[in-house]
């Protein structure tokens, strides 16, 4: 690449300033290109369309031509200067001295921050205790029960509501309270565990068509602030009761699990599945422990601008989440600074280790995890990824997999 005239200044605290000179030949060529784009579009009395001299267009459209020319030249020469000086900016650069004139060289400046330079922690800096995988009969039985329940069906019954039944019901507060949601044809599995305990206890033993009134008291720290400390009567009507019917243990059932043929094959499948789940749990614990240790191991300086932006973003989020609580700005900022500092240092650590060890992020896993997130939100991944929110979600997913890749790499180096 042809060298250009660049002077570099170290402003301290990871700040750099480049003064970059664009030769007049490039300025002339950029103006010419801009002129050619304009001449067929403008109408000036006394001249045929497309035949207006460049000097006339420059006088008439001076500001527009300056702006268009800068938009062509600044990114091009800034990129060349960065490559020549072997610099990579973090965040948005601040450009100055952009007073451009045709047939004259332009020397403009660009101030920006760069990423920190730091040494990666040595392997013996970490302290991880190897977790052995132990599979118990209870673990296997629990996994068996999980698959049996997933393959079960529900059949309508006239029997009372039991602990594992599926029940459809209506409910409303008495007297009506707009803050207490009425439920119509609400379907609930009695062993799901997310309804308030008062609802569950009231439903047990009821039969189809039965109506019952019970009292519910919401705790002072209830998630809905409008219901905190509220006590109300609820009128409950059971519409339908369905009993859980477990699947028959036959060839068709076993075949679902890695083409198992019998109980013995199914047992082996369950053992392998439990082992895989235990390994995943251990891996998650290793990752969590390494993240905690890295908060103390990573102490390098951070770029001020990106840190400030991250802190402000977190303070804004926390204000929205705590708008009804007596939390001062100082308290929010202190917490945000700690979180932002740890998060940014970890991000730089992840990227440096990815680069140094040439680690590859599993793009198939990124796609699988992204699709799973979309399914949980009830959205089409092919459509969501075209939207700005979807693109951000995909990038966030990619970042999570990158972090896991690095933490797993460190774990494998520590635990043989």
GIVENFEN-V149344 format. One record per residue. RES is the residue in one small letter. PHI is phi as a letter, one per 40 degrees, with the letter a starting at -180 (NA if undefined). OMEGA is omega in whole degrees, 0 to 359 (none if undefined). Layout:
res: (RES/RES)
phi: (PHI/PHI)
omega: (OMEGA/OMEGA)
This chain:
res: (x/x/x/x/x/x/x/x/x/x/x/x/x/x/x/x/x/x/x/x/x/x/x/x/x/x/x/x/x/x/x/x/x/x/x/x/x/x/x/x/x/x/x/x/x/x/x/x/x/x/x/x/x/x/x/x/x/x/x/x/x/x/x/x/x/x/x/x/x/x/x/x/x/x/x/x/x/x/x/x/x/x/x/x/x/x/x/x/x/x/x/x/x/x/x/x/x/x/x/x/x/x/x/x/x/x/x/x/x/x/x/x/x/x/x/x/x/x/x/x/x/x/x/x/x/x/x/x/x/x/x/x/x/x/x/x/x/x/x/x/x/x/x/x/x/x/x/x/x/x/x/x/x/x/x/x/x/x/x/x/x/x/x/x/x/x/x/x/x/x/x/x/x/x/x/x/x/x/x/x/x/x/x/x/x/x/x/x/x/x/x/x/x/x/x/x/x/x/x/x/x/x/x/x/x/x/x/x/x/x/x/x/x/x/x/x/x/x/x/x/x/x/x/x/x/x/x/x/x/x/x/x/x/x/x/x/x/x/x/x/x/x/x/x/x/x/x/x/x/x/x/x/x/x/x/x/x/x/x/x/x/x/x/x/x/x/x/x/x/x/x/x/x/x/x/x/x/x/x/x/x/x/x/x/x/x/x/x/x/x/x/x/x/x/x/x/x/x/x/x/x/x/x/x/x/x/x/x/x/x/x/x/x/x/x/x/x/x/x/x/x/x/x/x/x/x/x/x/x/x/x/x/x/x/x/x/x/x/x/x/x/x/x/x/x/x/x/x/x/x/x/x/x/x/x/x/x/x/x/x/x/x/x/x/x/x/x/x/x/x/x/x/x/x/x/x/x/x/x/x/x/x/x/x/x/x/x/x/x/x/x/x/x/x/x/x/x/x/x/x/x/x/x/x/x/x/x/x/x/x/x/x/x/x/x/x)
phi: (NA/c/c/b/c/b/b/b/b/c/c/g/f/g/b/b/b/b/b/b/b/c/d/c/c/c/c/d/c/c/c/c/c/c/c/c/c/c/c/c/b/c/b/b/d/g/b/c/c/g/b/c/d/c/c/c/c/c/c/c/b/d/c/c/c/c/c/c/c/c/c/c/c/c/c/c/c/c/c/c/c/c/c/c/c/f/b/b/c/b/g/c/c/b/c/a/g/b/c/c/b/c/g/b/c/b/b/b/b/b/b/a/b/b/c/c/b/a/c/c/d/c/d/c/c/c/b/b/c/c/b/c/c/b/b/b/c/c/c/c/c/c/c/c/c/d/c/c/c/c/c/c/b/b/b/c/a/c/c/c/c/b/c/b/c/b/b/b/a/b/a/a/c/b/c/c/b/c/c/c/c/c/b/b/f/c/b/a/c/c/c/c/g/b/c/d/d/c/c/c/c/c/c/d/g/c/b/d/g/c/b/a/b/b/b/b/b/c/c/c/b/d/c/c/c/c/b/c/g/c/b/a/c/b/c/b/b/c/c/a/b/b/c/c/b/c/c/c/c/b/d/c/c/c/c/c/b/f/f/c/b/a/c/c/c/c/c/c/c/c/d/c/c/c/c/c/c/c/c/c/c/c/c/c/c/c/c/c/c/c/d/c/c/c/c/c/c/c/b/c/c/b/c/c/c/c/c/c/c/c/c/c/c/c/c/c/c/c/c/c/c/b/c/c/b/c/b/c/c/c/c/c/c/c/c/c/c/c/c/c/c/c/c/c/c/c/c/c/c/c/c/c/c/d/c/c/c/f/c/b/c/c/c/c/c/c/c/c/c/c/c/c/c/c/c/c/c/g/b/c/c/c/c/c/c/c/c/c/c/c/c/c/c/c/c/c/c/c/c/c/c/c/c/c/d/c/c/c/c/c/d/c/c/c/b/c)
omega: (180/182/178/183/182/170/185/180/177/181/180/179/176/178/178/176/177/170/191/180/175/181/184/180/179/177/179/182/180/176/180/179/179/179/181/179/184/193/180/184/186/175/178/181/179/181/175/181/181/183/181/179/182/182/179/181/179/179/183/188/185/184/181/180/176/182/181/180/178/181/177/190/187/179/182/185/175/179/178/181/179/180/180/181/180/180/177/184/173/180/186/175/177/182/178/179/185/179/187/176/180/176/175/176/179/173/180/180/177/178/183/176/177/179/181/171/182/177/176/179/177/182/182/176/183/177/178/177/182/180/178/178/178/182/180/177/179/178/181/179/179/179/176/180/179/181/178/180/179/182/182/177/178/180/182/181/175/181/179/179/179/187/183/182/173/185/175/185/170/175/176/179/180/358/186/179/185/179/177/185/172/181/180/183/182/181/184/172/190/179/182/172/183/175/178/185/181/177/184/180/180/183/182/177/179/178/181/179/183/177/181/174/178/182/177/177/180/182/182/180/181/186/176/184/180/182/182/179/183/173/184/172/180/175/188/177/179/182/182/177/177/178/176/178/182/183/175/180/182/183/181/179/183/186/180/190/177/177/175/182/184/182/181/178/180/179/178/178/180/178/180/181/179/179/179/179/179/178/179/178/178/180/178/178/177/181/181/181/178/178/180/181/181/177/179/183/181/184/185/181/179/174/186/186/183/177/179/180/180/179/180/179/181/177/179/179/182/177/180/181/185/187/181/182/182/180/182/178/181/179/180/183/180/179/182/180/178/181/181/180/180/183/181/178/180/179/177/178/181/182/181/180/175/182/185/184/180/179/181/175/181/183/177/178/176/180/180/181/179/179/179/178/179/179/180/178/180/184/178/182/180/178/183/184/177/181/182/179/180/178/178/179/179/179/177/178/178/180/179/180/177/179/179/179/181/182/178/178/179/180/181/178/183/184/181/none)
